[in-house]
């Protein structure tokens, strides 16, 4: 659903567009029709922009030029309400395992869900990455993390059927976390 800020800004945009159109077109019915088409177009655009893939979602931090130094997986014990009680972590530096983890997530298709929070997920996956700076002379080292479970990745619902947690679950089982 839309939050209050989006609703107010959208309403102001519609009023502004209707006002501008009414300055150029005197026929009220044409102004109403054009404004209606504009509103429908905005809804269609918002719906299209709500969909993405993990590859696009993470591309600012993880792309072809990125060097992944390591991945830290944190497993949370959650209570019945999704509150975090305890956790354990493991850091992975093996390139083959990291590639397999990325391959798992590369299949994920996402849709933005405004009615959820990301802190109630069972796993946190943090990539320690190095990327070239925009000037090309330096590199920037940082981290990118996301919370994930069977149905969600941060505040995005996973809309396709994937086995994106298979490598994480193998690591947990192997390390007995």
N, C-alpha and C positions, 0 to 999 in steps of 0.2 A: 504494500500500500504506500501511498504518498505521505511524506511527513508534512507538517504544517508549513515549514519554510518553503518547500517545493510548491505546495498548493498556493501560497500567497504570491510567490514569484511568478508562477504560471498564470495566475489570474491577472496580475499586473501586466504581464506580457500580452495577454489576449486583449485587455482593455487598450493598451498602447497601440497594438496592431489595428484594432477596430477604429481607433481615433485617427490614425494616419490614413487608413483606407478611406474613411469618411471625408477626409479633406480633398481627396482626388475624385471620389465617386459620389454623386449626389443621390443616387437611387438606393434607398434603405435596404431593399431586398437583396441587391447585389452585395452590399456591405455585409449583411448577415450571412449570405452564402459563402463569400470569400473568407470571413472569419471562421465559419464552421469548418470549411476545408482546411484552414490553417490549424485549427484545434485537432482535427482528426490526424493531420500530418504529424503534429507534435506527439500525439499518443503513439502513432506507428513508429516514429523515430525512437522514442523512449523504450518501446518494446524491443526494437532491434538492438539498441545499445545495451540492454540488460543481459544479452547473451554473449558469451566469450568462451575461450578455451584456456586451459592452464598455460599453454605456451604463450598466448597473447597476454594473459593476466600477469605472468611473471617476467615478461620480456624486458622490462626496464632493468631488472636485476640479474636475470639469467638469460643469456643469449649466446650466439656463436663466438663472440669475443670474450666471454666470461671464463675465467679460471676458477673452478670450485676447489677451495683448499680443503674443506671438510664439511661434513653434515652432522649436526647434533640432533638426535631424536629424543624427545622427552615424552615419557608415557605418564599420564595422569590417572590416578585413582579418583573416580568421581562418585559423589553420593547420588541419591535418587533424583535430586533437583538439578544435577549437572554441575554442582559446586566442586571445585578441586580440593581434595583432601591431602594427597601425598603424591610424590612423583619420583621417577628414576630417569636417568639420562644415559645415553651412550653417544660417543663421537666416532664417526666413521671417516677414515681417510682413504680407504681402498677405492680406486677409480672405477673398477668394475662394478662394485656395489652401488656407488654413487650414480653411475650410468644407468644401472638397472632401476634404481629409484626414480630417476628422471624419466625413464621410458614408461614406467607405471603411470606417472602423472601426466605424461604427454597425451594420453588417450582421453583425459577427462574433459568433458564439456560442462560449462557452468552457466548458471543464470543468477543474476543479482537477486537477493532476497532481503528486502528492507525490514522484515519482521523477525530477524534473528541476530544473535550476537555471536562472536567468534570464540569467546573465552570458554565456552562449555564443551569444547571438543576434547576428545581423548588424547590426541597426539599433537605435539608441536614439532615441526620440522624446520630447523634453522640451517641455512646454507651460509657458510663463510666464503665470500667471493672476492675476486679481484677483477676489476673492469678497467679498460683504458679510460682516461679522463677525456673530456670533450676536446681538449687541445691536442691530444695525441701524443704529448710528450711525457705524461705521467700516468700512473695507475692509481686507482682508488680501491682501497680494500674496505670492505664492510660486511654486513650480514643482512640476510633477507629471511624472514621466517613467516610461517603460516600455521594456523591451527586446522586440523583436519580430522574427520571421522568417516564413517561409511557413507553419510549423506551430504556432508557439507565440507567446503574448503573456505575458511574464514566466513565471510557473510554471503557466500555464493552457494547455491544448491547445486549438487552434482546431478545432472539431468540424464546422463547416459549410464549404461550398465558396464562398469569396468571393475577390474580387480586392482584398484590403485593402492590398496594397503598390503598387497601380497609381500612385497619386499620388506616393509616395516614389520609385518607379523613374523616373517622368517627370521629377521634380526632379533626380535624380542624372544622368540622361541629358542634360537641358538644361544643367545647370551643369558637366557633364563632371567629376564627382567620382571 
